[in-house]
Amino acid sequence: MIRWREGRVLGTGRSWPGAVELEVRLATGAGAAPVCRALAYTDLVGRPEEGDRVLLNTTALDLGLGTGGYAMVVALPDRAPPDSPLPGHLVKARYTPVQTAVLGVDGQDSPSHELLRDARSVEGMPVVTADLHSALPAVLAGAHRERPGLRAVYVMLDGGALPAAFSRTVAGLREAGLLAASVTTGQAFGGDLEAVTVHSGLLAARHVLGADLAVVAQGPGNLGTGTPWGFSGVAAGEAVNAASVLEGRPVAALRVSEADPRERHRGVSHHSLTAYGRVAAGRADVPVPALEGAFGARVAAEAAPLGERHRLVEVDLDGLEEALRELPLRLSTMGRSLDEDTACFLASAAAGRHAARLASGPSAAPR
């Protein structure tokens, strides 16, 4: 079911590449809250202006979802954007009302098609896999602290948000020079490059974008059901398999928390234990952060069973909290800040540090 609403734009707020926030007054009788926050993807619907009538999807807003707590602009019925040339034959968000055509980096009409047609390996490139999108900036902080200036590429899965433009984190990391580019895979779209699968996305990161290191994670948002298998982060295990098949160096970032109110996510999350302990058939390095005290001992003990399938690597944390605090964007995971759940971000930063130690540089300059 979709909750449809009509409204009028009162004003615009923050904007970043591909997206703009709006304040919208809903039509009379549309709900209890007469004014709501909305988000428009400018590449899909155009750029709304004050006074424009907008057609909204308020489903996520009405559900009270934290990450997706916007009304989404579906159309400007009185001022549709002009037609633009269709860039390629790859369609994403397929068979939905907002399906969009993109140029697939692996498509036959792509200038990189021949390169990717013959590519079989990422040639030992470290590939960090993570459960949550919030791990991305922490991974990059750790990687750049260990090896300043390395070329990192984000390969975005479609388990969370589909539009890359939803992520202010990606925009901020690009602006700060910590992220070279992004590749959107599966049904996700809006990256610097578009790929059909995580496999072709990793090959594009290495051979087209010249990555030293790739980070694979879903976009903002995470679907979980409280069951062992019903969570979108299970794809982190599949990403380990993809990196392994392509002769990369999988680095499995642990999801760790010392503050999550849910016991199943305290210490090492059951998401990590399932994705890496049950789903990942390829062998990965699992960085275990050298956290202090009883909590550090708990994390090490809970990660230990993963050593039956993977290589556990204790990673020092010297300077990593400082690197996290120097990031030019606010860290947040499940609504918790760096100060509220420091261990969570340190675990991701440790994965970035370890991956940077494995990185040897790309085989060719980016094309």
Order of alpha helices (4+ residues) and beta strands (2+ residues): beta-beta-beta-alpha-beta-alpha-beta-beta-beta-alpha-beta-alpha-beta-alpha-beta-beta-alpha-beta-alpha-beta-beta-beta-alpha-beta-alpha-beta-alpha-beta-beta-alpha
